[in-house]
Amino acid sequence: MPLTYTVFGLHSHVHLLWTDFLAVCVSCLLYGVLRTLRVPWVHALAIAALVLAFPWFDSIRLWTTAAQLSLSLCFFLGGLWLALIGLRRRSWRLHAAAVSLYLLSILTYEITLPLIAGIGLLYCVLVGWREAKGRWALDFGVAILAGIWVAANTKRTSSGLSGDISHLREIITNGGALFGRALLPVGPQQTTLALVGFGLVLAVGAAVYLCGRDKDAEESPWGLRSWLLLAVGGVLVAAAGWVMFIPADPYYTPSIYGVTNRVNGLAGLGLVIAVYGAIGILGSLAIRVRPGARGLALGITLLLAAVLAASYVTVLRRHIGIWNSAYEAERAGLAEVRDNYRSLPSDSTLFVAGYPAYQAPGVPIFSANWDLDGMVKLEYHDSSLDAYPMLQGMSVACRAAGVTLAGEGVPGKTAPYGRADLLNLATGKKARPLSRHECDSVAGDYQPGPFFLSYGY
């Protein structure tokens, strides 16, 4: 994180180009992995393109702070690609390089840890237990050691076993809803319909395959069995992408909204693969209706994929518009702060009231002290300044030692009288109380602004 600011400075467009570059790298590396698994190039390319446009982990592309997750995925997919090539060539050198990339992935963002620990199952499917066990043991050992390091260096509030079980239920529920969105991206949310439809496609595909194996020759080398494995594999990847969050704080739960959808960074790859696998099953079943019509199967698959891609892009464009509106609101708010204060005394504290916290759920404007504080420090080129937004449930509190905020989630900062500035961006009122009496007389003029400007995302 510090390195990106050292290299790119404060040029936000360059930071966003970096996140886009990482997003493209993720899709390219995924394409390489799929091709190594003998997925036909046209389908591997379609999956990689859908991942690039997937709108429910877009915070890792639109919020540069979350770009480290894309970097972690690059390390993981690069390592998996090398590991698969190493399996084919029976090369331990390539696998050692893969393990190094696995380690970098976990230490960059530990979301990939469960998948790395269990990736040996894929090795076993490809080359059998005897050939895979040593490589899997090495992967598993590195994952465990890295996990111990991460656990020892991550601060979190333990909720106990009952809390983890409750969080698991929430992850399953919200993950199912997100899966439904991945299947039906536009229109009202139809989670049950989407999941039942996915289950029926898998069930019918499995039944047809088991009852008609002799017809597989008509659709080789990539047939119904391969599509079924791809769909199930996608579901397993999605599950592994959320497993790491079970012991985490409840905030880390599958979500479609803003910065919180970074939780889906790895699971989203699995969702896209599973959805495309279901599309492929539908196309493959067309051969059973019209034997020999391989072109029909390919056409149906690519047509449905194109419709899905267009839907993803439509949603993504809406999300980008919301993020752009939030940025414009931030700049407008900072301009108002600057209009009211051409300069601020060093070591002073600014409390900002009457301004929206979020453009939409998960898309911040003035939503957190660390966010507004950084904005003001950069705007005035003074790192000694402090700035705090007044959010819903907060109020100005006048203490003997100075001015502070009262309520849930307040930062706990008390600014001495004479060094605390109160600004209401909704009314234009401002004050710099010099005593507790002056503070009490104006405190009621400073109230929080709206929490959300809109609720849709």
VEXFITOR-566521 format. One line per field, with one value per residue (C-alpha): z negated, y, x negated; residue in one letter; residue number from 1. Coordinates in nm, 4 decimals. Each point is the difference from the previous one (the first is absolute). Last residue first. Example, Ala and Ser with C-alpha at 12.3 -4.5 7.8 and 13.67 -1.06 7.14 Angstrom:
// VEXFITOR-566521
zz: [-0.7140,-0.0660] $
yy: [-0.1060,-0.3440] $
xx: [-1.3670,0.1370] $
rest: [S,A] $
nr: [2,1] $
//
This chain:
// VEXFITOR-566521
zz: [0.6103,-0.1257,-0.3391,0.0979,-0.1649,-0.2971,-0.3589,0.0329,-0.1791,-0.3666,-0.2256,-0.0969,-0.1171,-0.3336,-0.1086,0.0314,-0.3576,-0.1613,0.1799,-0.1114,-0.3604,0.0294,0.1095,0.3078,0.2518,0.3651,0.1934,0.3439,0.1540,0.3726,-0.0428,0.1632,-0.0249,-0.3768,-0.1212,-0.3542,-0.0522,-0.3052,-0.0887,-0.2141,-0.2515,-0.0133,0.2388,-0.1461,0.2300,-0.0991,0.3608,-0.0410,0.0850,-0.1971,-0.1391,-0.1231,0.1980,-0.1604,-0.0999,-0.2875,-0.3326,-0.2081,0.2511,0.2668,0.2015,0.3635,0.1105,0.1608,0.0787,0.3765,0.0938,-0.0885,0.2174,-0.1633,0.0968,-0.1532,0.1077,-0.0746,0.3449,0.1705,0.3787,-0.0340,0.2414,-0.0859,-0.3745,0.0661,0.2199,-0.2403,-0.2900,0.2140,0.0621,-0.3371,-0.1718,0.1989,0.2264,0.1767,0.3529,-0.0112,0.2389,-0.2173,0.0015,0.2340,0.0213,-0.3586,-0.3010,0.1274,-0.1472,-0.2876,-0.2385,0.0301,-0.3132,0.0712,-0.2394,-0.0405,-0.0260,0.2527,0.0436,0.2983,0.3204,0.2554,-0.2270,0.1108,0.3720,-0.0627,-0.1869,0.2819,0.2556,-0.2134,0.0154,0.3774,0.0462,-0.2122,0.1844,0.3342,-0.1284,-0.1173,0.3394,0.1699,-0.2267,0.0839,0.3730,-0.0216,-0.1650,0.2796,0.2593,-0.1805,0.0041,0.3766,0.0493,-0.1911,0.2057,0.3267,-0.1224,-0.0839,0.3446,0.1584,-0.2098,0.1112,0.3638,-0.0538,-0.1481,0.2549,0.2902,-0.1317,-0.0420,0.3433,0.1635,-0.1443,0.1673,0.0428,-0.1935,-0.0211,-0.3376,-0.1685,0.1659,-0.1593,-0.3396,0.0552,0.0326,-0.3232,-0.1727,0.1279,-0.1565,-0.3299,0.0250,0.0722,-0.3230,-0.1965,0.1478,-0.0707,-0.3579,-0.0555,0.1142,-0.2225,-0.3003,0.0284,-0.0309,-0.1595,-0.3298,0.2137,0.0123,-0.3207,0.1800,0.1979,-0.0586,0.1467,-0.3243,-0.1262,-0.3704,-0.1553,-0.2287,-0.2334,-0.1115,0.1219,-0.1140,0.3037,0.2381,0.1207,0.1266,0.2510,0.2917,-0.0738,0.0591,0.3306,0.1089,-0.0859,0.2000,0.2968,-0.0186,0.0121,0.3179,0.1626,-0.0899,0.1542,0.3121,0.0345,-0.0328,0.2635,0.2561,0.0806,0.2109,0.0985,0.0883,0.2120,-0.2040,-0.3029,0.1577,-0.1420,-0.3491,0.0248,-0.3323,-0.2230,0.2204,0.0311,-0.3761,-0.0747,0.2433,-0.1354,-0.3563,0.0859,0.1942,-0.2777,-0.2643,0.1977,0.0499,-0.3710,-0.0786,0.2393,-0.1056,-0.3690,0.0398,0.2143,-0.0509,0.2069,0.3436,0.1173,-0.0939,0.0093,-0.0463,-0.1825,-0.2012,-0.1114,-0.1039,-0.2036,-0.1765,-0.0708,-0.1416,-0.2204,-0.1505,-0.0214,-0.1460,-0.2533,-0.1084,-0.0360,-0.2090,-0.2409,-0.0237,-0.0631,-0.2723,-0.1674,0.0111,-0.1643,0.1054,0.0061,0.0616,0.2661,0.0289,0.2608,-0.0569,-0.1740,0.2309,0.3084,-0.1234,-0.0836,0.3421,0.1709,-0.1800,0.0830,0.3674,0.0338,-0.1463,0.2244,0.3158,-0.0950,-0.0891,0.3293,0.1941,-0.1773,0.0366,0.3708,0.1731,-0.2215,-0.0299,0.3710,0.2834,0.0835,-0.2628,-0.2675,0.0999,-0.0239,-0.3513,-0.0759,0.0304,-0.3536,-0.1957,0.2885,0.0089,-0.3752,0.0084,0.2936,-0.2174,-0.1869,0.1755,0.0862,-0.2368,0.1457,0.3592,-0.0704,-0.1484,0.3022,0.2241,-0.1828,0.0264,0.3768,0.0271,-0.1963,0.2333,0.3030,-0.1526,-0.0912,0.3660,0.0925,0.3391,-0.0265,-0.3709,0.0436,0.2577,-0.2545,-0.2749,0.2243,0.0789,-0.3662,-0.1026,0.2552,-0.1139,-0.3633,0.0608,0.2232,-0.2547,-0.2694,0.2314,0.0557,-0.3776,-0.0302,0.2169,-0.2966,-0.0888,0.3635,-0.0224,0.3488,0.1002,-0.3276,-0.0583,0.3143,-0.1855,0.0952,0.3523,0.1895,0.3154,-0.0210,-0.1236,0.3018,0.2308,-0.1625,0.0323,0.3700,0.0662,-0.1664,0.2046,0.3297,-0.0966,-0.0699,-0.3668,-0.0064,-0.3695,0.1245,0.1986,-0.3177,-0.1861,0.2833,0.0229,-0.3754,0.0431,0.2659,-0.2109,-0.3086,0.2078,0.1401,-0.3544,-0.1003,0.2878,-0.1004,-0.3576,0.1354,0.2298,-0.3059,-0.1837,0.3037,0.0080,-0.3693,0.0434,-0.3634,0.0396,0.2397,-0.1137,-0.3679,-0.0190,0.1412,-0.2369,-0.3076,0.0867] $
yy: [0.0120,0.1501,0.1636,0.3620,0.3055,-0.2168,0.1077,0.3412,0.2845,-0.0074,0.2957,0.3125,0.2933,-0.1698,0.0455,0.3809,0.1144,-0.3009,0.0803,0.3621,-0.1142,-0.2603,0.2680,0.1412,-0.1376,0.0116,0.0157,-0.0590,0.0190,-0.0625,-0.1688,-0.3394,0.0134,0.0393,0.0829,-0.0199,0.0939,-0.1198,0.1621,0.2828,-0.2458,-0.3124,-0.2830,-0.3310,-0.3012,-0.3142,-0.1112,-0.0335,-0.3418,0.0399,0.3446,0.3107,0.2188,0.2166,0.3593,0.1007,-0.1089,0.0866,-0.1752,0.1293,-0.2839,0.0485,-0.2762,-0.3431,-0.2479,0.0522,0.1260,0.3120,-0.0056,0.0345,0.2022,0.0207,0.2335,-0.0637,-0.1547,0.3388,0.0277,0.1698,-0.2297,-0.2991,0.0216,0.0749,-0.3083,-0.2243,0.1006,-0.0449,-0.3651,-0.0955,0.1612,-0.2022,0.0602,0.3298,-0.1247,-0.3785,-0.2593,-0.3003,0.0684,0.2949,0.3507,-0.0457,0.2274,0.2985,0.3425,0.1922,-0.0085,0.0309,0.0098,0.1576,-0.0423,0.2320,-0.1039,0.2665,0.2821,-0.0384,0.2001,0.1374,-0.1387,0.0416,-0.0222,-0.2874,-0.1984,0.0704,-0.1234,-0.3129,-0.0691,0.0503,-0.2326,-0.2664,0.0390,-0.0383,-0.3156,-0.1399,0.0735,-0.1857,-0.2993,-0.0055,0.0306,-0.2870,-0.2148,0.0715,-0.0864,-0.3268,-0.0964,0.0505,-0.1746,-0.3053,-0.0145,0.0232,-0.2803,-0.2206,0.0561,-0.0791,-0.3174,-0.1103,0.0496,-0.1729,-0.3114,-0.0149,0.0369,-0.2628,-0.2520,0.0830,-0.0389,-0.3485,-0.1005,-0.3682,-0.1238,0.2549,-0.0307,-0.1637,0.2556,0.2749,-0.1445,0.1301,0.3562,-0.0247,-0.1576,0.2817,0.2590,-0.1890,0.0019,0.3725,0.0532,-0.2154,0.1747,0.3432,-0.0982,-0.1451,0.3186,0.1982,-0.2083,0.1453,0.3691,-0.0558,0.1650,0.3037,0.0447,0.2046,0.3002,0.0579,-0.2307,-0.3461,-0.1809,-0.3170,0.0493,0.1688,0.2427,-0.2924,0.0119,-0.2908,-0.3639,-0.0990,0.2359,-0.2525,-0.2288,0.2581,-0.0700,-0.3731,0.0010,0.1843,-0.2402,-0.2981,0.1461,0.0558,-0.3583,-0.1222,0.1997,-0.1055,-0.3663,0.0062,0.1702,-0.2640,-0.2849,0.1595,0.0134,0.1532,-0.2431,-0.1207,0.0906,-0.2969,-0.2392,0.0900,-0.1737,-0.3381,0.1396,0.0312,-0.0628,0.1400,0.3063,0.0671,-0.0273,0.2258,0.2653,-0.0174,0.0385,0.2785,0.1956,-0.0626,0.1314,0.3169,0.0582,-0.0536,0.2484,0.2640,-0.0401,0.0120,0.3075,0.2048,0.3562,0.2384,0.0818,-0.0521,-0.2394,-0.3309,-0.2722,0.2196,0.1504,-0.3458,-0.0767,0.3223,-0.1147,-0.3366,0.1729,0.2108,-0.3075,-0.2092,0.2894,0.0727,-0.3627,0.0034,0.3179,-0.1733,-0.2949,0.2380,0.1803,-0.3295,-0.1061,0.3172,0.3609,0.0866,0.3675,0.0446,0.1032,-0.1839,-0.0713,-0.3375,-0.1212,0.1007,-0.1786,-0.3144,0.0129,0.0293,-0.3120,-0.1879,0.1045,-0.0959,-0.3441,-0.0534,0.0881,-0.2339,-0.2822,0.0526,-0.0321,-0.3231,-0.1461,0.0736,-0.2800,-0.2768,0.1536,0.0161,0.2231,0.2425,-0.0786,-0.0245,0.3362,0.1556,-0.1353,0.1445,0.3444,-0.0376,0.2081,0.2484,0.0392,0.0557,0.2599,0.2118,0.2646,0.0568,0.3237,0.0834,-0.2608,-0.2644,0.0852,0.0250,-0.3494,-0.1384,0.1682,-0.1786,-0.3255,0.0434,0.0562,-0.3221,-0.1709,0.1113,-0.1383,-0.3228,-0.0770,-0.2974,0.1654,-0.0176,0.0653,0.2908,0.1526,-0.0247,0.1485,0.2861,0.0932,-0.0348,0.2350,0.2613,-0.0337,0.0509,0.2886,0.1773,-0.0613,0.1676,0.2971,0.0229,0.0057,0.2714,0.2165,0.0567,0.3405,0.1038,0.0031,-0.0387,-0.3224,-0.1976,0.1692,-0.1762,-0.3261,-0.0275,0.1407,-0.2862,0.1670,-0.1377,-0.3346,-0.0156,0.0615,-0.2802,-0.2378,0.0865,-0.0486,-0.3412,-0.0920,0.1027,-0.1614,-0.3415,-0.0996,-0.2291,0.0535,0.1913,0.2132,0.0736,0.1028,0.2270,0.1669,0.0548,0.1660,0.2325,0.0848,0.0758,0.2040,0.2079,0.0796,0.0843,0.2489,0.1508,0.0478,0.1656,0.2261,0.1029,0.0926,0.1998,0.1862,0.0826,0.1788,0.0384,-0.1623,-0.2938,-0.1644,0.0932,-0.0225,-0.3527,-0.0924,0.1035,-0.2597] $
xx: [2.6791,0.3255,0.0380,-0.0529,-0.1538,-0.0915,-0.0786,0.1625,-0.1822,-0.0906,0.0889,-0.1893,0.2115,0.0692,-0.3624,0.0157,0.0725,-0.1674,-0.3263,0.0020,0.0502,-0.2746,-0.2419,-0.1718,0.2471,-0.1105,0.3245,0.1439,0.3445,0.0317,0.3384,-0.0586,-0.3805,0.0160,-0.3505,-0.1377,-0.3644,-0.1938,-0.3335,0.1333,0.1366,-0.2141,0.0922,0.1175,-0.0407,0.1904,0.0618,0.3782,0.1459,0.3214,0.0732,-0.1786,-0.2369,-0.2688,-0.0665,-0.2273,-0.1480,0.3068,0.2191,0.2368,0.1522,0.1030,0.2361,-0.0220,0.2778,-0.0272,-0.3441,-0.1979,-0.3100,-0.3425,-0.3055,-0.3474,-0.2792,-0.3684,-0.0564,0.0303,0.0202,0.3402,0.1880,-0.2197,0.0623,0.3669,0.0477,-0.1908,0.2228,0.3107,-0.0919,-0.1467,0.2998,0.2493,0.2986,-0.0563,0.0800,-0.0034,0.1440,0.0953,0.3730,0.0614,-0.1490,-0.1109,-0.0601,0.1954,-0.0927,0.1567,-0.2940,-0.3779,-0.2195,-0.3395,-0.2921,-0.2974,-0.3651,-0.1007,0.2451,0.2352,-0.0162,0.2438,0.2675,0.3600,-0.0710,-0.2453,0.2656,0.2427,-0.2549,-0.0512,0.3717,0.0101,-0.2982,0.1642,0.3309,-0.1795,-0.1690,0.3330,0.1547,-0.2873,0.0549,0.3722,-0.0703,-0.2494,0.2683,0.2462,-0.2635,-0.0693,0.3680,0.0216,-0.3360,0.1231,0.3184,-0.1950,-0.2279,0.2990,0.1513,-0.3374,-0.0313,0.3458,-0.1009,-0.3360,0.1602,0.2822,-0.2435,-0.2395,0.2796,0.1453,-0.3406,-0.0257,0.3257,-0.0890,0.3004,0.2847,0.1702,-0.2988,-0.2242,0.2108,-0.0899,-0.3524,0.1253,0.1967,-0.3000,-0.2203,0.2294,-0.0219,-0.3803,0.0108,0.1911,-0.2439,-0.3052,0.1498,0.0836,-0.3463,-0.1698,0.2361,-0.1074,-0.3502,0.0864,0.3410,-0.0985,-0.0862,0.3772,-0.0184,-0.1527,0.3175,0.2958,0.0621,-0.0759,-0.1618,-0.0887,-0.3011,0.1827,0.0694,-0.3674,-0.2120,0.0218,0.2108,-0.1832,-0.2562,0.2762,0.1266,-0.2345,0.0072,0.3771,-0.0406,-0.2744,0.2224,0.2917,-0.2308,-0.1230,0.3595,0.0629,-0.3285,0.0505,0.3471,-0.1334,-0.2728,0.2493,0.2216,-0.2756,-0.3343,-0.2037,0.2530,0.3594,0.1076,-0.2123,0.2066,0.2977,-0.0973,0.0251,0.3774,0.1686,-0.2728,-0.0472,0.3724,0.0454,-0.2977,0.1201,0.3530,-0.1248,-0.2429,0.2638,0.2525,-0.2375,-0.0695,0.3736,0.0640,-0.2749,0.1364,0.3638,-0.0901,-0.2202,0.2359,-0.1274,0.2051,-0.1435,-0.3544,-0.2804,0.1887,-0.2670,-0.2535,0.2852,0.1097,-0.3552,0.0073,0.3163,-0.1597,-0.3067,0.2242,0.1645,-0.3178,-0.2003,0.2733,0.0089,-0.3790,0.0234,0.2366,-0.2379,-0.2919,0.1948,0.0886,-0.3657,-0.1275,0.0513,-0.3702,-0.0718,-0.2648,-0.3624,-0.2035,-0.3692,0.0160,0.2764,-0.2008,-0.3129,0.1972,0.1653,-0.3378,-0.1175,0.3205,-0.0039,-0.3671,0.0721,0.3007,-0.1910,-0.2856,0.2392,0.1849,-0.3239,-0.0904,0.3501,0.0483,-0.1910,0.1342,0.3459,0.0820,-0.1173,0.2826,0.2620,-0.2689,-0.1498,0.3461,0.0390,-0.3444,0.1572,0.1353,-0.2516,-0.0299,0.3784,0.0168,-0.2829,0.1236,0.1709,-0.3257,-0.0876,-0.3626,-0.1452,0.2292,-0.0916,-0.3718,0.0097,0.1846,-0.2585,-0.2796,0.1955,0.0209,-0.3758,-0.0549,0.2468,-0.1971,-0.3163,0.1769,0.0617,0.2171,0.0598,0.3787,-0.0036,-0.2403,0.2338,0.2811,-0.2180,-0.1130,0.3610,0.0944,-0.2796,0.1003,0.3606,-0.1003,-0.2409,0.2515,0.2766,-0.2106,-0.0559,0.3749,0.0475,-0.2644,0.2255,0.2321,-0.1447,0.0436,0.3777,0.1512,-0.1796,0.0160,0.3364,0.1259,0.0578,0.3633,-0.0234,-0.1662,-0.1394,-0.3554,0.1318,0.2316,-0.2969,-0.2024,0.2959,0.0431,-0.3720,-0.0005,0.3077,-0.1607,-0.3307,0.1459,-0.0471,-0.3018,-0.0879,-0.3051,0.2442,0.1935,-0.3152,-0.1137,0.3427,-0.0086,-0.3395,0.1404,0.3066,-0.2091,-0.2457,0.2868,0.1139,-0.3574,-0.0245,0.3342,-0.1249,-0.3152,0.2013,0.1996,-0.3194,-0.1120,0.3315,-0.0347,-0.3315,-0.1081,-0.3419,-0.0125,-0.3250,-0.0094,0.3778,-0.0077,-0.2819,0.1991,0.2662] $
rest: [Y,G,Y,S,L,F,F,P,G,P,Q,Y,D,G,A,V,S,D,C,E,H,R,S,L,P,R,A,K,K,G,T,A,L,N,L,L,D,A,R,G,Y,P,A,T,K,G,P,V,G,E,G,A,L,T,V,G,A,A,R,C,A,V,S,M,G,Q,L,M,P,Y,A,D,L,S,S,D,H,Y,E,L,K,V,M,G,D,L,D,W,N,A,S,F,I,P,V,G,P,A,Q,Y,A,P,Y,G,A,V,F,L,T,S,D,S,P,L,S,R,Y,N,D,R,V,E,A,L,G,A,R,E,A,E,Y,A,S,N,W,I,G,I,H,R,R,L,V,T,V,Y,S,A,A,L,V,A,A,L,L,L,T,I,G,L,A,L,G,R,A,G,P,R,V,R,I,A,L,S,G,L,I,G,I,A,G,Y,V,A,I,V,L,G,L,G,A,L,G,N,V,R,N,T,V,G,Y,I,S,P,T,Y,Y,P,D,A,P,I,F,M,V,W,G,A,A,A,V,L,V,G,G,V,A,L,L,L,W,S,R,L,G,W,P,S,E,E,A,D,K,D,R,G,C,L,Y,V,A,A,G,V,A,L,V,L,G,F,G,V,L,A,L,T,T,Q,Q,P,G,V,P,L,L,A,R,G,F,L,A,G,G,N,T,I,I,E,R,L,H,S,I,D,G,S,L,G,S,S,T,R,K,T,N,A,A,V,W,I,G,A,L,I,A,V,G,F,D,L,A,W,R,G,K,A,E,R,W,G,V,L,V,C,Y,L,L,G,I,G,A,I,L,P,L,T,I,E,Y,T,L,I,S,L,L,Y,L,S,V,A,A,A,H,L,R,W,S,R,R,R,L,G,I,L,A,L,W,L,G,G,L,F,F,C,L,S,L,S,L,Q,A,A,T,T,W,L,R,I,S,D,F,W,P,F,A,L,V,L,A,A,I,A,L,A,H,V,W,P,V,R,L,T,R,L,V,G,Y,L,L,C,S,V,C,V,A,L,F,D,T,W,L,L,H,V,H,S,H,L,G,F,V,T,Y,T,L,P,M] $
nr: [457,456,455,454,453,452,451,450,449,448,447,446,445,444,443,442,441,440,439,438,437,436,435,434,433,432,431,430,429,428,427,426,425,424,423,422,421,420,419,418,417,416,415,414,413,412,411,410,409,408,407,406,405,404,403,402,401,400,399,398,397,396,395,394,393,392,391,390,389,388,387,386,385,384,383,382,381,380,379,378,377,376,375,374,373,372,371,370,369,368,367,366,365,364,363,362,361,360,359,358,357,356,355,354,353,352,351,350,349,348,347,346,345,344,343,342,341,340,339,338,337,336,335,334,333,332,331,330,329,328,327,326,325,324,323,322,321,320,319,318,317,316,315,314,313,312,311,310,309,308,307,306,305,304,303,302,301,300,299,298,297,296,295,294,293,292,291,290,289,288,287,286,285,284,283,282,281,280,279,278,277,276,275,274,273,272,271,270,269,268,267,266,265,264,263,262,261,260,259,258,257,256,255,254,253,252,251,250,249,248,247,246,245,244,243,242,241,240,239,238,237,236,235,234,233,232,231,230,229,228,227,226,225,224,223,222,221,220,219,218,217,216,215,214,213,212,211,210,209,208,207,206,205,204,203,202,201,200,199,198,197,196,195,194,193,192,191,190,189,188,187,186,185,184,183,182,181,180,179,178,177,176,175,174,173,172,171,170,169,168,167,166,165,164,163,162,161,160,159,158,157,156,155,154,153,152,151,150,149,148,147,146,145,144,143,142,141,140,139,138,137,136,135,134,133,132,131,130,129,128,127,126,125,124,123,122,121,120,119,118,117,116,115,114,113,112,111,110,109,108,107,106,105,104,103,102,101,100,99,98,97,96,95,94,93,92,91,90,89,88,87,86,85,84,83,82,81,80,79,78,77,76,75,74,73,72,71,70,69,68,67,66,65,64,63,62,61,60,59,58,57,56,55,54,53,52,51,50,49,48,47,46,45,44,43,42,41,40,39,38,37,36,35,34,33,32,31,30,29,28,27,26,25,24,23,22,21,20,19,18,17,16,15,14,13,12,11,10,9,8,7,6,5,4,3,2,1] $
//
